[in-house]
Amino acid sequence: MLRYVEEPEKVRMALSPIRRRLLELLREPSSATQLAAELEVPRQRVNYHLRELEKAGLVELVEERQRRGFTERILRASAGTLVVDPGVMGGAFSQIQDQYAAEHLVDVAAGTVRDVARMQSAADAAGKRLLTFTLEAEVRFAEPGDIHRFTDALTEAVRRTVEQFDTEGGRAYRLIAGGHPAPRRTEGDS
């Protein structure tokens, strides 16, 4: 399950190293006592962080068990994956509309993360599947000018394909194509 977080306070709550580790461990239900033993820190410290994560809605109660005169609380992370709205981490990178600017690609990618994460959270909550598609390819250019010629050719091909499938009154989909240098691979990469 995916949880989309766009409130800066909730992001701040999850970013400390111990809280990130607790959220990771709480993918499986656990108690403060078990977590304290795993992390080798006092249970009181773990309890403090768990209460803060619970207040932020990032941790949820699974069950309560009676143990030797006290109640043991079993908790788990409220989502398997947290997706943070990129705007929370510093706002939009740029208002540049230059299709060749790295800032524009990052801004468009951040918007895509935000939009898809919101829709995926809503689909999960409704018990539905969000229908998306992804195209990935790697192309090697001999010269820098080839990037512009490739972009022009790809734009024309997409324009023709969109004309073929675009239907008035149909469900609108947003298509994004971006390119960036591929990370250099080392021998150990597969």
N, C-alpha and C positions, 0 to 999 in steps of 0.2 A: 504494500500500500504506500502511496506517495502522499506526503503532506507538504503543501505549499505555504511558505511563511513569508509574509510581506511586512510584518510589524517589526520595526527596528528593535524594540525592547525584547521581543521573543528571540530574535537573532542573537542579541547580546547575551541573553540567558543561556544559549546553547553553545557559545563560542569558547568558554574557558576550557582548558585541557581536561580537567576532571569531569566536567559536564559532558563534553564530547565523548569521553571514554564511558561514562555511565550510559549515555544514549546508545552507544555501540553495544555494550553488554546487555542492555535491556531490550535487545531484539528478541531475547528469550526472557520470559517472566522470572523475576528474582526478588529477593528481600534485601533490605539494607544490610543485614548481617552477612549474607552471602557476598554481596558486592564489596563490603568492607574487607572481608577476607581475601577476595580476589585482588583488590587494589592495595592491600596492606596499609590501610588508613583507618582511623577510628570510626566506629559506626556512627557516632554523633555527627561527624563531619559529612559522612555520606548522607545521613538523614537530612541535614540542612540543605544540601544540593538537590536531593530528591524532592523536598517540599517546594523549592524554588522552581524546579522543572515542572512539577505538577501544577503549580499556580499559573505557569505560562502555557499549560495545555500540551506540553511536550511528552509528559509521562502520565499514564493512567493506571488506576487501581484495578487489578485483576481479581484478587480475592483477599479476604482477611482470615487468618488462622489463629486459634487460641493456642498459646505456647506458655507453659509454666507461669501463669499469672499475668501474662501480657498478650497483646494482640500483635501478631506478625502480619505486616502488610506486604503483599506480593504485587509488584508493579511491573509494567513493561512500557517501552517507548510507544507513543500513540501512533507512530507511523514508521514503516520500514525505511523510508528514505525521506529526508528533509530536502526540499528544494527552496533555496533562498532567492527571493526576487532580486535580480541583479541591481535594480535601482536602490535597494536598501544599502548596498555596499558602496555607495558613492554617487548615485544618480546617473543620468544618461552621460555617456562618454562624450557625445558631440551631437550637434545638430547638422553636421556636414552631410550633404546629400551626394557627395562625390562617390560614384560607384567603385572607384579604385582606392578609396581611403580606408585604411585598416580600422580607423575609429568608427566609420560607418558600418563596416562588417560586424564589429563588436556590438554596436548599438542595436543592429537588426537581430543579431543572435541573442542578445539579452532580452529583447522584446519577445522573441520566439519562446525562450525559456519561460518567461512570465506568462504568456498566453496559454501555452500548452500545459504548463503546470497547473494553472487555475482550472482549465477545462478538465484535466485528468483528475484533480481533486474532486470536482463536482461530479464527474462520471463515477468515480469510486464511491462517493457518498450515495449516489442513486443506484448503485449496483449495475452500472452499465459499462460498456467498453467504448473508449474513445478511438474512433477510426482515424488513423493517420498513415502517412507513408513517408519513406525516407529514400532518397537517392544518394549514393556515394560513389565517387570515382576518383581515380588519380590520373592525372595527365602530366606528361613531361614536355616542357616548352624548350625549343632550341634557343630562342632569342626572346628578350623582354617584349618586343613588339608583338610577338605571337599571342601574348595574353590578351591584348586589345582585339586582335582579329578573331581569336577564339570566343571572346565575350560577345562580339557582334554576331558571329555565326550562331552561338548558343541562344542569344536573345531572339534572333529571327526564327530559329527552330521552335523555341518555346511559344512565341507569338502564334505561329501557324498551328501548333498543337492545341493551344488554348482556344483559338477560334473554332477548331474542330469539336471540342468537347464542351465549351461554355454554353449553358442552357439558361435562358431567362427563367427566373423563379426557382432555379435549382439551389442546392445547398452550396454556399460559397466556401471555397478552400483557399488558403493563402499558400502560394508557392514561393519558396526562397531558394535561391542558388547563390552560393558564395564560394570563394576560393581563397586559399592561403597556402603558403609553402608547407609542404609535408615535413613533419619532424624528421630529422636525420635518424636513421636506424643504425643500431650497433649489431654486432654479430649475435648477441644473446637474444635480440628481439625476434619474435616470430611473426 
